[in-house]
């Protein structure tokens, strides 16, 4: 269950990253969204292994 929620969160974060990138936001904002998406996917993967 948690892994699905974390994967959904990663999808939302990737969408936010893409949106901020297209709006020409400061470079650190899309990078931070992408980093949080990767961390969320990693956590989902680790939850899947432990489950």
Secondary structure, DSSP 4 states (H G I P E B T S, - for coil): -HHHHHHHHHHHHHHHHHHHHHTT--HHHHHHHHHHHHHHHHHHHHHHHH-
